[in-house]
Amino acid sequence: MIKKFVEEYLNQIYIKRYSILTISPLDEVSIISNLPYCWEQDFLKRKLHLRSNIVLKAKNKITPFKWSSVNTDNNDIKFLSEKYGIRSGVTFVIKIKFDVVIFTLYFSENDVAFVNLYARDKHLILFDVMSLFETHYEKILTHAFTDREKEVMNLLKFGKTYMEIAFIIGVSERTVRFHINNVLSKLNVTSVRYAIFKATSEGLI
């Protein structure tokens, strides 16, 4: 959904290449971009969502910032810069619930129309970007719970025991354990406490 609206807006401000990096509190990442798919694979393989100086800076910022790959001492960033012709960018930081959304526009000094527009109207562009994400952004859920699984997890979150949950929702304790095991499997965790934290962080409960 957001991809369509982002690309329509970017046509208006003379930008072609972009990426939307969403990082959860557990440092799980999702990427929406029109850069080549191999860029995304290279980016993740080098764990740049955890250690890129652009990402690290963005996590501590609330205002947009311009950057140039020439000024980095990170060899992985230099490699990607050369391989994909990424020299400069402007990065916007949007906090949505528990997630950090890092929206980057990639440009070169030859993109005179955008460079001039951004110099003149960067506050308006920031407002447009924030409005765009506020209206159209939807988190891509990597896990989906059934209604019963949500009910069980919410009761666990409030400190109920398996026996109490079984009584409240009118099933056997064995059925409660069945739902909990399904949740652990979906979240790829082994601890109920961690499952509650992860499900809460991802907005699943």
N, C-alpha and C positions, 0 to 999 in steps of 0.2 A: 504494500500500500504506500508506504513512505517513499519508495524508490520513484514511483511515477510522479509524485508531487515535487520531489527534490529536483528531478531532471527537468521538469517544466520550468521551475524557478531558475535553475542555473542557465537555461537558454536565454533568460532575460538579462542576466548579468555577465554574459559572454564567457562562461566557464564550461569546460567539457568534462574534466576528470575530477572525481571525488571519491571519498570513502566515508562510511559511517561505521565506527568501531564502538560496539557496546560491551562494556566490561562490568561484570557482576561483582558483588562484594567478595565472592569466592575466586575472583580473577578468571572466571570463565568468560570466553569472548565469542561474539558473533560479528560478522562483517557483511556489510552491504556495500557494493562498489561497482563502478563500471571500468575499473582497471582490469587487466588480464587476470584470469583465475590463477595463473602461476604466480602472480605477485602476491595474492592472498596466501598461497601455500608457502612461498618463500618467507613471507612476513611471520606466519605462525610457526614455521619450522625453526626460525631463529629466535622465537619467543620475544619478538619485539613488542608485543602487547604488554609484556611485563617489564622490559628494560630499555625500550626506546626513550631517548631523552625528550622527544616530542610528547609521547604518552605520559611520561613521568611529570613533565611540566604541566600538561593539561589536567592531570588529576588534582593539582594544587591551584588551578586558575578558575576564575569565573568570567573573565573577559577574553575575547579572541586575541590571538597573537600570530604574527607572521614569522616565518622561519626559512632558513636556507640550508640545504644539505652541505653546502661548502663549509659551514661553521661547525659541523659535528666532528667528533673524534671517534665516533662509533663506526667500526669497519663494516658491520652488517648494513648499516644505513647507507654508507658510501657505496657498497656493492649494489643495493637495490636502486640507489639513485642513478648509477651508471647503467644498470641493466634495463631500467624502465623509463629512463629520461625524466626522473622526478628531481627537480632542482629546488623549487620553492613551493611554499604553501601558506595558507592561512587556516588556522584551526580554531573551531568554535567548541566550547564545552557546555554540554547541557546535562544537568542532573535530573534524572527522572526516577522518582521513588528511590530505590537503593542503588540504581545503576548509574554509571558514568558513560555518557554518550559523547564520543569524540568525532566531530564532523569536520573533515578536512577537504579544502578545495586546493587542487594542484594547478600551478600556473608557471609560466616562464616570463622573463622580462620582455619577451616578444609579444606577450598578451597585453598590448598597450591599452586596449579598451577596458579590460577588467582592472588593470593596475590603476588607471586614472579614475575609474568609477569607485573603486574601493577607497582610494585616497580622499575622494570628495564625499562619499556617502556611506562610510563604514558603519556609522551609528544606525542608519536606516537599514543597511544589510543585516546587521545584528538583530534588529527588531524583526525583520522579515524571517530570518532563520529561526529565532525563538518561537515566533508565531506558527511557523510551518511545523515544527516538531511538536509544539503544544497541541495543535489541531489534528495532526495526522500520524504521529508516531505510535506504533503499537509494538510492545515487546514481543519478540519471537520466542514463544515458549518451546523449550526443548523437551519438556515432560508434560504429560497431561494426566490428571487424576480423575477417577470416577467420582461421582457425588458421594458415594459411601466412603471412599478413601479420604476425601476432603473432610468428611464428618469425623472419621476416626482420628485423623491427624490434628484437627482443631481441638478435639477433646484431650488428646495427648498433650498438646501445647499448653492446655490449662491445668495440667497436672493430674489428670484422671488415670487410674490404673486400668489394666486390661479388663479386670472383672467389673469395674464401675462402667467402663465403656460398653461392655456386653449388655449390662443391665439397662443402661440409658437408651441404647438403640435397638434393644430387643433381639439380640442374636447371641450365639454361644461365644465363649471366650476363644474357642478354636477359630471361629470365623473372624474375630477381631485380629488374631495373629496372622491369619491368611491375608487380610487387607494390609497389615503392616509389612509383611514380607514382600507383597507386591510393590509397595511404595519404596522400600529399601532397594529393590531390584531396579525400579524405574530411575531412581536417583543415583544408582551405582554407589551406594554407601552401605556400611555394615552396622552403624550405630543409630539407634532411634533418636538420640539427642541431636546428632549431627543432621539426621534427616529432617527434624523439626526446624533446625536453623536454616538448612538449605532451602526447604520448601517455603519458609517465611521470607527469606531473602529474595527468592525468585517470584514472590507474589502468588504462589500457588495455594496458600492458605491464609 
